[in-house]
Amino acid sequence: MHVVVCIKQVPDSREIRIDPVSNTLIREGVPAIVNIFDLHGVEEAVRIKERIACTRVTVLTMGPKSARSALQECISLGADEGVLVSDRAFAGADTLATSYVLAEAIRMAAQVWGPVDLVICGKQTLDGDTGQVGPGIAARLDLEQLTYVERIRSVDPDAGRITVERHLEDGVEVVETSLPALVTVVEGINEVRRASMPGMLRAVRYEPLVWTVADFPEIDRSRLGLKGSPTVVGKAWVPEPITRSGEALGGPDGDGNGNDSAAQVAAAQLFDRLLATDLPARLGWTGVGPMEGSTGSGTRDPSPHDHAVEEGNGVAADGRGR
């Protein structure tokens, strides 16, 4: 069985900055990590490899030369081969151009290492956040696609069948389909293992394969990079942090002699401040004054509930405790 996992090296989401001129992410000087959803895809592929004999796991990524480290991390987790698809002709690709190149790379991987039975992608990337590349690959390769997969129940390469659980907003959907197929996985599908010592040693010595545009003689160059990317970003920016002033309400805790606690004082003060706004008028409140125990003058008009409670025993007129 041959499983291909598509991954992407992305900027650490805690360090994201936007170029105000080009409206693109500034990647120079920003720590890079493997997209977290893609790591879960690698983990799931390795688990399939451990369950099914003679399974090969190939990891593909499109990106700059620095993405070699992302492939080495996947090798340390148990992948068999890593391929970096890198060329200046691929630069500036949107999801349409990216899915086209990755689909061509998967075709190439099938020629080198045998037919591909299963393609695994993360459900989305942390930088683009579109969730379009996986389905785009499936459409180009005419694969059955299963998105938002939170569990792969079974894979039977002999019968050519796969059964998964899809995470939906209102529940879980169990789907069975034929192989070859493409699945996009969510974070909850598994827990990514720590690399073993043999895996780390192999990753340090491993040099990923690099495929350039010259390795795809039949590729349509008009569908690559910026030329093949119809997406236009009008404006992108990092929101400025919002600072708001605040006020602490309340007073000292009660002394045990029936005095109001700090929470009761705070509630009364908050009630008075709400009365000073247009909220009572918008809610149709009339004849409402400050609460007892607040710093405002006057008293709060009693409600029908107040008259329904007997003094001293805290029991409502109908006999129920309040």
C-alpha positions as CSV (number, residue, x, y, z in Angstrom):
1,M,0.0,0.0,0.0
2,H,1.2,3.5,-0.8
3,V,0.1,6.5,1.3
4,V,1.1,10.0,0.3
5,V,0.9,12.8,2.9
6,C,0.9,16.5,1.8
7,I,2.3,18.9,4.3
8,K,3.2,22.5,4.5
9,Q,5.8,24.5,6.4
10,V,4.0,27.6,7.9
11,P,5.0,30.6,10.0
12,D,4.5,30.2,13.7
13,S,1.0,31.7,14.2
14,R,2.3,33.6,17.3
15,E,4.7,35.5,15.1
16,I,2.7,36.3,12.0
17,R,3.3,39.7,10.4
18,I,1.8,41.2,7.2
19,D,3.7,43.1,4.5
20,P,1.6,46.3,4.1
21,V,2.7,46.8,0.5
22,S,2.4,43.3,-1.0
23,N,-0.4,42.1,1.5
24,T,1.5,38.8,1.9
25,L,2.9,37.1,5.0
26,I,6.4,38.1,6.0
27,R,8.2,34.8,6.3
28,E,11.8,36.0,6.7
29,G,12.9,36.0,10.3
30,V,9.7,34.2,11.5
31,P,10.0,30.8,13.1
32,A,8.6,28.0,10.8
33,I,6.8,24.9,11.9
34,V,5.0,22.0,10.2
35,N,1.3,22.8,9.9
36,I,-0.2,21.1,12.9
37,F,-3.1,19.4,11.0
38,D,-0.5,18.0,8.5
39,L,1.5,16.5,11.4
40,H,-1.6,14.6,12.4
41,G,-1.9,13.4,8.8
42,V,1.7,12.0,9.0
43,E,1.0,10.3,12.3
44,E,-2.1,8.6,10.9
45,A,-0.2,7.4,7.8
46,V,2.5,5.9,10.1
47,R,-0.2,4.2,12.1
48,I,-1.6,2.7,8.9
49,K,1.9,1.6,8.0
50,E,2.3,-0.2,11.4
51,R,-1.1,-2.0,10.9
52,I,-0.7,-3.0,7.3
53,A,2.4,-4.8,6.1
54,C,4.4,-3.5,3.1
55,T,3.0,0.0,3.4
56,R,5.1,3.0,2.1
57,V,4.6,6.5,3.4
58,T,5.7,9.3,1.1
59,V,5.6,13.0,2.3
60,L,5.3,15.8,-0.2
61,T,5.6,19.5,0.3
62,M,5.8,22.5,-2.0
63,G,7.9,25.4,-0.8
64,P,11.4,27.0,-0.5
65,K,14.6,25.1,0.3
66,S,14.1,25.8,4.0
67,A,11.2,23.3,4.0
68,R,13.7,20.5,4.0
69,S,13.6,20.6,7.8
70,A,9.9,20.0,7.7
71,L,10.4,16.8,5.7
72,Q,13.2,15.7,8.0
73,E,10.8,16.0,11.0
74,C,8.3,13.8,9.2
75,I,11.1,11.2,8.5
76,S,11.8,11.2,12.2
77,L,8.2,10.3,12.9
78,G,8.3,7.2,10.6
79,A,7.8,8.4,7.0
80,D,9.8,6.5,4.4
81,E,10.5,9.2,1.8
82,G,10.3,13.0,1.6
83,V,10.0,15.1,-1.5
84,L,10.4,18.9,-1.8
85,V,8.8,20.4,-4.8
86,S,10.7,23.7,-5.1
87,D,11.2,26.1,-8.0
88,R,10.9,29.9,-8.4
89,A,8.3,29.1,-11.0
90,F,6.0,27.8,-8.2
91,A,6.4,31.0,-6.1
92,G,3.3,33.0,-5.2
93,A,0.9,30.2,-5.9
94,D,-2.6,30.4,-4.5
95,T,-4.6,27.3,-3.6
96,L,-5.6,26.6,-7.2
97,A,-2.0,26.6,-8.4
98,T,-0.8,24.8,-5.3
99,S,-3.3,21.9,-5.7
100,Y,-2.3,21.6,-9.4
101,V,1.4,21.3,-8.6
102,L,0.8,18.8,-5.8
103,A,-1.5,16.7,-7.9
104,E,1.3,16.5,-10.6
105,A,3.8,15.6,-7.8
106,I,1.5,12.8,-6.6
107,R,1.3,11.5,-10.2
108,M,5.1,11.5,-10.3
109,A,5.3,9.7,-6.9
110,A,3.1,7.0,-8.3
111,Q,5.4,6.5,-11.2
112,V,8.5,6.3,-8.9
113,W,7.2,4.2,-6.0
114,G,4.0,2.6,-7.3
115,P,0.3,3.5,-7.4
116,V,-1.0,5.7,-4.7
117,D,-3.9,4.2,-2.6
118,L,-4.5,7.0,-0.1
119,V,-3.6,10.7,0.0
120,I,-3.8,12.4,3.4
121,C,-3.9,16.2,4.0
122,G,-4.5,18.4,7.0
123,K,-8.0,20.0,6.9
124,Q,-6.4,23.4,6.5
125,T,-3.2,25.4,7.0
126,L,-2.5,27.8,9.8
127,D,-1.5,30.6,7.4
128,G,-4.0,30.3,4.5
129,D,-6.8,28.8,6.6
130,T,-8.9,28.0,3.4
131,G,-9.2,24.2,3.5
132,Q,-9.2,24.2,-0.3
133,V,-5.9,22.4,-1.3
134,G,-7.0,18.9,-0.3
135,P,-10.3,18.9,-2.2
136,G,-8.5,20.6,-5.1
137,I,-6.0,17.7,-5.3
138,A,-8.9,15.2,-5.1
139,A,-10.7,17.0,-8.0
140,R,-7.6,17.0,-10.2
141,L,-6.8,13.3,-9.6
142,D,-10.4,12.2,-9.7
143,L,-10.2,10.7,-6.2
144,E,-13.0,10.0,-3.7
145,Q,-12.6,12.7,-1.0
146,L,-13.5,12.5,2.6
147,T,-13.1,15.8,4.5
148,Y,-12.9,16.6,8.3
149,V,-12.0,13.0,9.2
150,E,-11.6,12.5,12.9
151,R,-11.1,8.7,12.8
152,I,-10.1,6.2,10.1
153,R,-12.0,3.0,11.2
154,S,-10.5,0.7,8.6
155,V,-8.4,0.5,5.5
156,D,-8.6,-2.6,3.3
157,P,-6.2,-2.4,0.4
158,D,-7.1,-5.8,-0.8
159,A,-10.8,-5.0,-1.0
160,G,-10.0,-1.4,-2.0
161,R,-12.2,0.1,0.7
162,I,-11.8,2.7,3.5
163,T,-14.2,3.6,6.3
164,V,-14.0,6.8,8.2
165,E,-15.8,9.0,10.7
166,R,-16.3,12.6,9.6
167,H,-16.6,15.4,12.2
168,L,-19.7,17.5,11.5
169,E,-21.2,20.4,13.4
170,D,-24.2,18.4,14.5
171,G,-22.6,14.9,15.0
172,V,-20.5,12.3,13.4
173,E,-21.0,10.8,9.9
174,V,-19.6,7.3,9.1
175,V,-18.7,6.9,5.4
176,E,-17.3,4.0,3.5
177,T,-15.9,4.5,0.0
178,S,-13.5,3.0,-2.5
179,L,-9.8,3.4,-2.8
180,P,-7.9,5.4,-4.1
181,A,-9.2,8.2,-2.0
182,L,-8.1,11.5,-0.3
183,V,-8.9,12.4,3.3
184,T,-8.4,15.6,5.2
185,V,-7.9,15.1,8.9
186,V,-8.7,17.2,11.9
187,E,-6.5,17.7,15.0
188,G,-8.5,15.2,17.1
189,I,-7.8,12.2,14.9
190,N,-4.8,11.2,17.0
191,E,-2.0,12.3,19.2
192,V,1.3,12.9,17.4
193,R,4.1,10.7,18.8
194,R,7.5,11.9,19.9
195,A,10.2,10.9,17.5
196,S,12.2,7.9,18.6
197,M,16.0,8.0,18.8
198,P,16.5,5.9,15.7
199,G,14.0,8.1,13.9
200,M,15.9,11.3,14.9
201,L,19.2,9.8,13.8
202,R,17.8,8.8,10.5
203,A,16.2,12.3,10.0
204,V,19.6,14.0,10.7
205,R,21.3,12.0,7.9
206,Y,18.3,12.1,5.5
207,E,18.4,14.4,2.5
208,P,15.0,14.9,0.9
209,L,14.5,14.5,-2.8
210,V,14.1,17.9,-4.6
211,W,11.8,18.1,-7.7
212,T,11.9,21.3,-9.8
213,V,9.8,22.4,-12.7
214,A,12.2,20.7,-15.0
215,D,11.2,17.3,-13.5
216,F,7.7,17.8,-14.9
217,P,8.2,18.0,-18.6
218,E,4.4,17.9,-19.4
219,I,3.4,20.5,-16.8
220,D,1.4,23.5,-17.9
221,R,3.6,26.5,-16.9
222,S,0.7,28.9,-17.4
223,R,-0.9,27.3,-14.3
224,L,2.0,27.8,-12.0
225,G,2.9,30.5,-9.5
226,L,1.5,34.0,-9.7
227,K,0.5,33.5,-13.4
228,G,-1.7,30.6,-12.5
229,S,-3.2,32.2,-9.4
230,P,-6.4,34.1,-10.0
231,T,-6.9,34.9,-6.3
232,V,-6.4,38.6,-5.5
233,V,-5.9,39.8,-1.9
234,G,-7.3,43.3,-1.6
235,K,-5.9,44.0,1.8
236,A,-4.5,42.1,4.7
237,W,-3.3,43.3,8.1
238,V,-2.8,42.3,11.7
239,P,-5.4,43.9,13.9
240,E,-4.1,46.5,16.3
241,P,-4.5,45.4,20.0
242,I,-7.4,47.1,21.6
243,T,-7.0,48.5,25.1
244,R,-9.9,49.4,27.3
245,S,-10.0,51.1,30.6
246,G,-11.8,49.3,33.4
247,E,-13.2,49.9,36.9
248,A,-13.2,47.5,39.8
249,L,-16.5,47.4,41.6
250,G,-17.2,46.1,45.1
251,G,-16.1,46.8,48.6
252,P,-14.7,44.9,51.6
253,D,-16.2,41.5,52.5
254,G,-19.1,41.3,54.9
255,D,-18.3,41.1,58.6
256,G,-20.8,38.4,59.5
257,N,-23.3,40.8,61.0
258,G,-25.6,41.0,58.0
259,N,-23.6,43.5,56.1
260,D,-23.4,43.2,52.3
261,S,-20.6,41.1,50.9
262,A,-18.2,42.5,48.3
263,A,-20.2,40.6,45.6
264,Q,-23.5,42.2,46.7
265,V,-21.9,45.7,46.8
266,A,-20.5,45.1,43.3
267,A,-23.9,44.0,42.0
268,A,-25.6,47.1,43.4
269,Q,-22.9,49.4,41.9
270,L,-23.2,47.7,38.5
271,F,-27.0,48.0,38.6
272,D,-26.7,51.7,39.3
273,R,-24.3,52.2,36.3
274,L,-26.6,50.4,34.0
275,L,-29.5,52.6,35.1
276,A,-27.4,55.6,34.1
277,T,-27.4,54.4,30.5
278,D,-30.2,54.1,27.9
279,L,-30.6,50.4,28.7
280,P,-33.7,50.7,30.9
281,A,-35.5,52.8,28.2
282,R,-34.5,50.3,25.5
283,L,-35.8,47.4,27.7
284,G,-39.0,49.3,28.6
285,W,-38.2,49.5,32.3
286,T,-40.2,52.2,34.2
287,G,-40.1,53.3,37.8
288,V,-36.8,51.5,38.6
289,G,-34.4,53.2,41.0
290,P,-31.0,52.3,42.5
291,M,-30.7,49.1,44.5
292,E,-30.6,49.1,48.2
293,G,-27.1,49.0,49.5
294,S,-25.8,50.9,46.5
295,T,-24.1,54.3,46.6
296,G,-27.0,55.9,44.7
297,S,-29.9,57.7,46.4
298,G,-33.4,56.3,46.6
299,T,-34.6,52.7,46.7
300,R,-35.4,50.1,44.0
301,D,-39.1,49.7,43.3
302,P,-40.3,46.3,44.6
303,S,-41.2,43.6,42.2
304,P,-44.2,41.2,42.4
305,H,-41.7,38.6,43.5
306,D,-40.8,40.6,46.5
307,H,-44.4,40.7,47.7
308,A,-44.7,36.9,47.2
309,V,-42.0,36.1,49.8
310,E,-42.8,36.0,53.5
311,E,-40.5,38.0,55.7
312,G,-38.0,36.2,57.9
313,N,-38.3,32.6,56.6
314,G,-37.3,32.9,53.0
315,V,-40.2,30.8,51.8
316,A,-42.4,31.9,48.9
317,A,-46.2,32.2,49.5
318,D,-46.8,29.0,47.6
319,G,-44.6,27.1,50.0
320,R,-41.6,26.7,47.8
321,G,-38.1,27.8,48.8
322,R,-36.7,30.6,46.7
